[in-house]
Amino acid sequence: MSALLPYHPKRPPDARPEDEWATLIKALSEHGILRFLTDMAAALPEVGLIAARGLNSESSVHATRNLVTLWQALGRVPPDDFARLLGAVSAAAQSIERETEDPDTLNGGPPGITGAYHLLQDDALWAALGPILWGLKAFAINLRASGPPPASDPPQEPLL
């Protein structure tokens, strides 16, 4: 959890609500927020129509359903496991980059017969490949299985 910020607004004891309202309006105006909100309110019918038309497309429905499915899947992963997964992916990407970085030294090139023999004898490599192979097997099994029910039913009629 994050710590609370030690913020205590300085309010003069004789401050009147009208003065604070005027100060807020002045600050919003100086930073352009008031003009933005005014323009947005004036264009609200057009903005709403554009948003509704965009959301009414089949690709938007698919994107929304995909995001909901992704959100639900991420909700089942404990944060510590997810952090460990991201750390492993980062380390793997850095290792791949390091091994393919210099084309003059042939890093990542074919190992040859003796190199392949050494790879076959590398216990650390096989210990690392074991979980990857089991993961690929589970991935393939789940791809063949019927998927979960849709996150939400698509709308039966268009928004507009």
Beta strands, then each sheet from edge to edge (+ up, - down):
end
